[in-house]
Amino acid sequence: MSKAKNNLSWIFTTYRIRLLNFIRNRVETADDAQDILQDVFLKMIVSSGSNDISHVSAWLYRTARNRIADHYRKHREMRLEQMLEKDVADMTECLAGDENDQEKDFIRNLIWSRLNASLGRLPEKQRWVFIETEIKGVSFKELSARTGLSVNTLLSRKHYAVLYLREQLCDIYYELSGEDRR
């Protein structure tokens, strides 16, 4: 590649508009597109000092596609978090409630059934940490002292369990709420 094409200023000037249009066609807002474009060029600046990028155009578009995927993954996780936070009080009330309401009993049984089935599909170590901390209320510090495992190991196992269970319970949320899954 010639020296002119290796120049970051030339690369930015040459590819900025086309790359921005490429990104805009794949994300919801112009601000998101601008943020992703900045991330791509920042990564190029950082990468240019450590390795030679032989095919600039291919590298830029591949990096942009990866950043777009990261953007949607992050967005999806944020929406799921907001949904769970918003409905956690209702869900807790429903699961622990003592009223004799047939509809709540049906929902409670459905959720517990799905939760138990999902827990059964988790790897044993993840399931154990989740049950100990969430259902039995044991602290990570206490589990660590009992087992000799580090708190970080226990946290990691629970993290993977929670991610899996969220996905499983997210399905039931959409079934019960009648909302479209996006």
C-alpha positions, 0 to 999 in steps of 0.5 A: 500500500502506498504511503498516501493510503497509509496516512490516517488523515487520507483514510478518514477523508476517503472513507468517512462519508461512505462508512457513515452511510453504511452504518446509518443504514444499519442503526436506528439513530444518526447519533448511534451511527456517529458514535460507531463511526468514531469507535471504528476510527479510534480503533484504527488509530490505536491499531495503526501503531501496532500492526499493518492493516493491508486492506483498509476498506475491508478492515473498516467495514468489518470493524463497523459491522462488529461495532454495530453487532455490539451496539445491538447486543448492548441495546438488547441487554439494556431493554431486558434489564429495564424490563426485568427491573420494571416487572420484578416487584410484580413478579416477586409479589406474584411468586410469593403472594398468598392470595387465592386468585386463580389467575395469579396461581396459574401464572405463579405455577407457570413461572415456577415450573419454567424456572425449575425446568430452566434450573435443571438445564443449567450446569450443576455448579452454576445451578448450585451457586444460583440456588444458594445465593438467590433462593437460600440467601447465602452470601458469596463470602460464606459460600467461599469460606465453605467451599474454598472457591474464590468469590470471583469464581462464584460470581462468574458461575452465578453470572452465567446462570443469571444470563441463561435464566433471564433468557428463559424467563424473558420468553415467558414474560412475552408469552404472558404480557402479549408484547411482541419480542423485539 
